[in-house]
Amino acid sequence: MYGLGTLYERMSRSDEAMDASRRALEARPDFADACNNLGILYARRGDLERAREYWQRAVAIDPNSAAREPPQRLRQEEGSATP
């Protein structure tokens, strides 16, 4: 499921990407990469509070997760959301 979510994300099909990432997380609740991916997808939608929640969950699961620097990630996502 996670690979499918990543593929959907690359195809700019965010609804499907979120659904696939959620299903991957349901199947494997300790999957830090799926949490990180959901954080990115929520941030791109402008839901930074939810993004933070998923990034924090990813770091709780794996302290070496790519989500370990949420302030930097938030700045990047906020910057890409502005025209």
C-alpha positions in Angstrom: 0.0 0.0 0.0 2.8 2.5 0.9 4.4 2.1 -2.5 1.0 2.7 -4.2 0.6 5.8 -2.0 4.0 7.1 -3.2 3.1 6.4 -6.8 -0.2 8.3 -6.4 1.6 11.2 -4.8 4.0 11.4 -7.8 1.0 11.4 -10.1 -0.5 14.4 -8.1 -3.4 12.2 -7.0 -3.4 13.3 -3.4 -6.7 11.8 -2.3 -5.6 8.3 -3.5 -2.2 8.9 -2.0 -3.7 9.7 1.4 -6.0 6.7 1.3 -3.2 4.3 0.4 -0.9 5.7 3.1 -3.7 5.4 5.7 -4.3 1.8 4.7 -0.6 1.1 4.9 -0.6 2.6 8.4 -3.7 0.5 9.4 -1.9 -2.6 8.3 1.3 -1.7 10.0 0.8 1.0 12.8 4.5 1.3 13.4 5.3 2.4 9.8 7.2 5.7 10.3 7.5 6.3 6.5 3.7 6.2 6.1 3.3 8.7 8.9 5.8 11.0 7.4 4.1 10.7 4.0 0.8 11.6 5.5 2.4 14.6 7.2 3.6 15.8 3.9 0.3 15.3 2.2 -1.6 17.1 5.0 0.9 20.0 4.9 0.4 20.3 1.2 -3.3 20.7 1.8 -2.6 23.4 4.4 -3.6 21.3 7.4 -0.3 21.9 9.3 -1.7 20.8 12.7 -2.5 17.4 11.3 0.8 17.3 9.5 2.6 17.9 12.8 0.7 15.1 14.4 1.8 12.6 11.8 5.4 13.9 11.8 5.5 13.6 15.6 4.1 10.1 15.4 6.8 9.1 12.8 9.5 10.4 15.1 8.0 8.5 18.1 8.1 5.3 16.1 11.6 5.9 14.6 13.8 8.7 16.0 15.8 8.6 12.8 12.8 9.2 10.6 12.9 11.8 7.9 10.2 13.6 9.9 12.6 14.3 12.8 13.0 18.0 11.9 9.3 19.1 11.6 10.1 22.9 11.8 12.3 22.7 8.8 9.7 20.5 7.0 6.9 22.9 7.9 8.9 25.9 6.5 9.5 24.0 3.3 5.8 23.0 3.0 4.6 26.5 3.9 6.9 27.9 1.3 5.6 25.6 -1.4 2.0 26.5 -0.5 2.4 30.2 -1.2 2.1 31.4 -4.8 
